[in-house]
Amino acid sequence: WRYAVTEEFSIRIPICRMKCLHCEANFSILPDFLIPYYQHTILGRVLQNLEGKKSNGSRQLLKFHLNRYLKNVNWVHSFFV
């Protein structure tokens, strides 16, 4: 199970975990709106900020998520490609 947190609500989502039969590594299959190691579904809010639009919520939390997003932007790009 994994939490998905938005500005409006918080919900627990079942996550499918798999194990590779060859190398025995474990991995999770996440829905497309979740990013690994993020509970908050913040992409909409980060996008609003990058477009110069105003968004609701704490600006400190937005800055934290924006910095974290920019640090991982290569991974995010690879995910969507």
Secondary structure, DSSP 4 states (H G I P E B T S, - for coil): -EEEE-SS-EEEE--EEEE-TTT--EEEE--TT--TT--B--HHHHHHHHTT---SS-HHHHHHHHHHHHHTHHHHHHHH-
